[in-house]
Amino acid sequence: MSRLGWRAAAKRGLPAADRWAQAVRDGQVRLDGFTQAELDCVTLDPEFLPADARSPALQAVGPLLPVLAAQRAGREPLPMVPAMAAFSHAAAGLERHGYLRPGWPAKSDTPVQFELAGWSADPAGSKELRPVTILGDLGIVTRARAQPSFVVEVAQPYDNARPDPGTDSWRLVARMYATQQPSAGVVEFPPEPDGSLSPCSLLWQERAVWALWAWSGIDLDEMRYESNPAFVEPVPDVPTAEAAREFASVRRLRVAQPDGQEVSIRTLVTAAADRTHWILDGDHAECAVRVAVNQIGERIQSLIQPVGGTGGD
């Protein structure tokens, strides 16, 4: 089916409440797909979610937030004028497909907000943003991207023998936006060569953590107790360049979390070959340390712990 036909068939999609119920039941679901312009033409109102649902959280600065700030301050949003025509067209399509509704939603006392208050470009072409209710899968994606409790990026190096985490010699594989209420993760993928975006996936609770394990090179079967040894035969640590000839895959997990008014970045580099695993330690991942599966799991759990806290998603 063509993308146009798929979007027509997906008109209105599932209500957010039904989509969350599907995620709880199945563990993970594929969400409706959106273009970059559709994601950029709408933003969550920064103050809409209750404080306990959005704090501590990162505040993503999407392209509409400077426009909103300028509008509220009575300033002309000049930097965004060239893009507003494309955003207006995208917003019109989203409204037509049932993902946006003019005006904000009614107050709700439910723990999970299924209809979100936000702002979008004006389909009529005005430079002023308009208040909207964000619905369905667009609301799920927008909420996660706007105020995540943490963001994880997984990347692979272009050269397994040179996995220096501080360089730009890495290719992004996926990005996860984790939320607290509800506890879940929205996974997005980098654009295809033609610029199109693959649909995001919604992972419920432990499935989000499982994804981090899998991204680190752990086969899901290895998570089972009987095949998850807490001990590996001690072997000397070796230089990564020497061990690299055994690596089937190398991955870098980079986690961004709020740290007061700052952003904390934590990094873990792992390598795997069949069911053999390494953590690549050192400032430049220069040391290959043989580890058991559960040791990687412990490092991942430490990676996603809130800064200065005792709990995690």
Number of C-alpha atoms within 10 A of each C-alpha: 7 7 9 9 9 12 16 12 12 14 14 19 20 17 16 20 16 13 20 25 11 16 20 16 11 12 17 20 18 16 21 20 21 20 14 14 16 20 20 20 26 31 29 26 20 16 10 13 18 12 10 10 19 21 15 19 24 23 15 14 12 16 16 22 17 14 23 20 12 15 15 10 9 9 11 13 16 10 11 15 12 9 14 23 19 17 25 24 18 25 25 20 15 24 18 13 16 17 23 28 18 16 14 17 18 9 10 10 6 7 10 15 22 22 23 26 28 27 26 28 29 24 20 11 15 12 18 18 22 17 22 26 23 32 26 24 26 24 25 22 23 21 25 25 27 20 25 27 28 28 25 24 21 22 22 21 20 13 12 21 19 17 27 20 24 11 10 10 14 19 14 14 15 15 21 27 25 29 23 21 16 15 15 26 32 27 25 20 16 14 12 9 7 6 10 13 16 17 15 21 20 30 26 23 20 13 17 22 20 17 16 19 21 13 22 28 23 24 16 11 10 16 17 10 10 8 11 14 15 11 11 12 8 9 9 9 14 15 16 24 15 12 17 21 11 14 18 13 18 27 26 26 21 19 22 20 23 20 15 12 7 9 15 14 16 14 17 20 25 27 27 21 16 12 12 17 25 26 24 27 17 12 10 15 21 19 19 24 20 22 20 18 25 17 18 21 18 10 13 19 16 15 21 22 16 19 18 8 7 8 11 15 20
